[in-house]
Amino acid sequence: MTSPQAPRIVMPPADAITQAAEQLVAGELVAFPTETVYGLGGDAENPAAIAAIYAAKGRPANHPVIVHFSPEGDPGYWSSDVTPAARKLMDAFWPGPLTLILKRAAHIPDAVSGGQDSVGLRCPSHPVAQALLREFARIKGGSRGQGGVAAPSANRFGQVSPTAAQHVRDEFAGLPGVTVHVLDGGEAAVGIESTIVDLSRGFPALLRPGHITPEQIAEVLGEMPRLPGQDSDAPRASGTLKAHYAPRTPLYLCDAGQFAPALAVRPEGERVAVVAFASTLATLSAEVSASADIVKVVLPGTPAALATDLYAMLRRLDRASVTHILFERLPDTPAWAAVGDRLGRAAAAFERA
């Protein structure tokens, strides 16, 4: 398979952004780009719009969504307790791929939090997202002019997140009763969802790894956040279920030495995708390497490059008519933790009993 080109940002015309903002104000759903993935947006203060997001995605009602707003927005409008730690992280990483979990203000619908007393807040850096959020706030105006848009990833629940507008169109095409307007802003550069840090309980806790690392958070706060395995009482948060981000094609993780024996016993004519680092692919026999029934994909050598392309790669493999995907297990190091988290959850959807 050929390697993708570098992500590109496309700035839509001003009237397209205004139209999308008007659709949000009217309670309709608009998919829009962020630097991480495309979000499925609805007015965060409109319970009917939030319900439409859940219905379109097939998302459980107790699984919270994240409120996005522009750099001019006031986090104190959404949270009853914007802590000093939260202000430090906002100053350091906003706009950017960081979501903060804070105590929810009483007037904010609890539907955005899946019934919890907290709320996830994010200020994206993508210029199209910022333009849309500013225009949405302007049109709403008045006391409701904060322009918050609830926006989980714009895909069916548990499936591969979209990093391009066409991914969104493909995802929701033909679903009865579902209308999703798509604001095309090019491709997402980060490629995996935002880091989520909980500050609602008096200490920092990492709920979902992402582009911003625990070490970077610790450098700002002066203390290391609790990690997922250290925090059994964490609030529910987006993208933290064991099985998530899954392609349609069964995906299994392999150590480098497992590929050759797995491929040797495959049924004749079975078409398999092998996704591995170049050094691992080089160890395969000449017969295996030459087989037309094996689709070989070379993994990028850096975590950032793989994160940018992971979801698009999985979508390409879904179209490649393979029976299953054998994906090399990523290095167990902090640098690979975020993209490894997504890959592990994708594989969990196909774990054998």
N, C-alpha and C positions, 0 to 999 in steps of 0.2 A: 504494500500500500504506500502511496506517496505521502510525503510529509506535508502538513498544512502550511499555508503562508502565515506571516505574522498577523495578529488581530488588527482589524482596521475599525476606526470610528467613523460613522457617517452622521453628519448633522442634518436632521430633517428640516424642511422649510418651517418658518415661524407659524404659518397657518396650520400646519400639521400638528405642531405642538399645542397650539390653542385648541384645535378640535379635540385632541386627546384629553386636555384638561377639562373641557366642557363635558366630555363623555364621563369623566370621573365625577364631576359635580352632579351629573344627572343620575348617578348611582350605577353606571355601567362599568364593565371591567376593561382595563387597558393593560396590556403587557408592554413593558418598557425595559430598556437596557440599564444595567448598572455595571460597575467595573468587575463584579463577581460573576453573576449570571443574570438572565432576564427574570424580572419579577412580574407576578400576576397581580396588578394593582386594583384596589378599590378604596373608596373614601373610608378612612379609618374611623370616622365618627358616624358612619351610616351603617347601622346593624344589618340592614337588608343587603348592602353591598358586601359586607363581610361574609354574610351567609352565602351570597352568590359565589364568592371565592371558594369557600369550603365545598359547595356543591359542584363547581366546575372541576376542582381537583380530585373530588372524592376523598377529601381530607377528614379525618376524625375531628369532631367538634371540640375535643379537649386538647387538641394539638395547636399551640399558639402560633400566631403570625407576628411579623416584625413591622413596626411603623417607620416609614421613611419620610424625612423632611429635608428641606434645603438648608444651606448654611445659615440663613437668616432666621430659621425657625427657633422657637424657644423650647428647650427640653423640659423646662419647668411647667409648661402647659400640659405635658403628657404625664409627668411624674410628680408625685407628692413629696419626693425626697431625692433631689439631685445632690448626691454626696460630694464632698471635696475630692474623693478618689475618682468619682465619675467625671468631674470637671477636669482633672489632670489628664485622664485618658482622652476626653474629647479634645482638649487642647493639643495633645500629642498626635492623635490619629484621625481626627475628623477634619474635613471629609475623607472617608476611606472605608476599607472593608472591616469595620469593627462594629458589632452590635453590643449594646449595654442593656442588661436586665436591671430595671429599677422598680421601685414601688409605683404602682399605677395611680394616677390622679382619679378621684372619685367620679368625675364627670366623663371619663373615657370608658366606652363600652367594654365590658369584660369579655366580650366575644373575641377581641384581638388577643387575649391572653389565655384562651381556652378555659375561662372561669377562674383563673388564678388572680392574686392581688398584685401581680407584677406586670410590667410591660417591656417589650423589647424595642429599643430605639436605635436608629441608624441614620447617618447622614452620608449618602453615597457621593463619590467623587466624579462619576461619569457625567460629562457635560450635558448629555441629553436628559439624563435623570434630573439633574439640577434645574435645567430649563423647564421641564414638565412640572416639577414640584413648585417652582416659583410661580408659574402661570396658574397652577391649580390654586395656590394660596391667594393670588391676586383676584381670581374670579370669585372665590368663596367670600373673601373680604370679612369685615366685621370681627366679632369675637371668635368666629369659626375660621378665621383666615390663616391658621397655622399651617394648613396645607399638608396634613399628614396622610400618607397613603400606605395602607396595609398591603404588603406585597411579599408573599412567599414565592418560591421559585415557580415559574410559569410552565408547569408540567403536571401530569397526573400524579397523585400522591404515591411516593415510593419509587418513582421512575427516574430516569436520567434527567438531570437539570438541563435547561436550554442555554446555550451561549451565543445563539444567533437567532434573528427574527424568524427564519424559516423553520428552525426547530420548534418554535411556538406554534406556528401555523400547522405543522405536521402533527403536533401533539393533540390539538383540539379540533382538527378538521373532522366534520361529520358527526360530532357529539350532539345528540338531540337536546334542544333547549339551552345550549351553551353558545353565547356570543362573546368572543374575545377580540377586541380591537388591538392591533399590533402596531406599536410605534417603533419603526426600524431605526436603530442607531448604530448599526454595524455589529461587531463582535466583542464579546467580553474579554478583557485582557487578563484578569486574574484567573478566571475559569472555574473556581470553586467558591462555595458560599463563605460568607463572612465569619471571622472569629467571633464567638459569643462569650462574653464575660458577665457573670452574675455579680452584682453589687447590692442586691436587695436584702442580704442577710447579715450585713456588717463586716464582711470579709470578701476578698475577690476569689472567684471560682471560675475556672475555664469549663464551659459547658460544651463548646464545639471548637476544635482547632481550625485554624485558617491561616491566611497569609500573614497575619500579625501573630507573632509567636509568644509563648509564655515568658520567654526571657525578655522580650521587648516590653511586655506588660510589667514585669518585675522591675525593669530599669526605671520605669516611670513612677511606679507606686512604692518602690523600696521594699517590696515583699513579693514572693512568688505566689501566684494564684494556686489554689487547690486544683488538682488535676482530676479528670473525670473518675478515675478509679479510686480517688480519695474522698469522694463526696456522694454519699448514698442518699442524702436528703435534698439534692438539687432540684430546683423547679423544672417542670417540663419545658423544653425548648425545641425550636425547629431543627430538624435533621439529626436528632440524637437517638432515634430508634435503632435497634440492632441491624435490621434489614432496611436498606434505603438506597437511593441512587442507582437502582438496578436496571440494566439493559433488558431487552426481551430475550436475548440469547443467553442461555446458561453460562455463567462465568465461574471459573475455579482458579484458585491461587495455587501456584506451584513453586517449589524451590528450584534452583537452577538445575540440579541433578535429576529432577523428576520428569523433565520433558521427554528425554529419549525413551525411557520405559513406557510412559503414557502413550506416546505416539506409536510405539512398536506394536501395541496390542489393539490399536483402533480397528474397527471393522473396515474391510476393503471398501473404498469409495466414499467413506465418511469424510466430510470436509470440515477441517478444524482450523481455528485461528490460534496462532502462537504469538503472544505479545511478550517480548523479552528484551533484555539489554543486548547490545551487539556482541559482547563477549560470550554470552550464553548461546546466542544463535550460531556463533562460529563453532561451537562444540558439536552441533548436530551433524549427523552423517550426511554425506553427499547425496545419498538416495532420498533421505528425508527432505533435505534442503531443496532438491529438484522437484519434489512432488507437487503436482498441480492441485492436489487435495489439501494442501497446507498453505494457509494465508499467513505470511510472516509480517509482523509489524515490529520495527525497532523502537524500543523505548527511548525517549529523550534522556540525556545524561544528567539533567538537573531537575530538582523538584518543581521549580517555577515553570519550566517548559512543559513538564508533564501535566501540571495543574491546568495550564492554559488550554491544553488539547484533550484532556482526559474524556470529558463528556462528549465532545465532538467525535473522538475516536470510537467510543462505545456506540454512538449512533451510526457511524460508518460501518462498524462490524455487524450491527443489526441488519444492514442492507446487503451484507456480503454473502448471504446464503450459507452460513456455517452452522453446524449443529451445536457447537459449543466453543467457548473461548478459554484457552489456557493462558493465564496471565502471571508473569513472574512476580513473586513476592518482593515487595520493595524493601530496601535496607531499613533496619529497625534503629533509626537515628532521629534525633529531634528535627533535623532539616526535612526529612521525608514524612513526618508525622501527619500533617494535615491531609496531603493527597493520599497517604496510606490509610487514613481514617475513612475517606470516601470509598476507596477501593475495597477495603475490608467489609464495609456495610453493603456494597454492591454484591460481593461474593456471598454474604450471609443469606441473601435471599434464595440461594440455590444450595444451601448446605444439605447434605444428605442426612436423613434421620439415623 
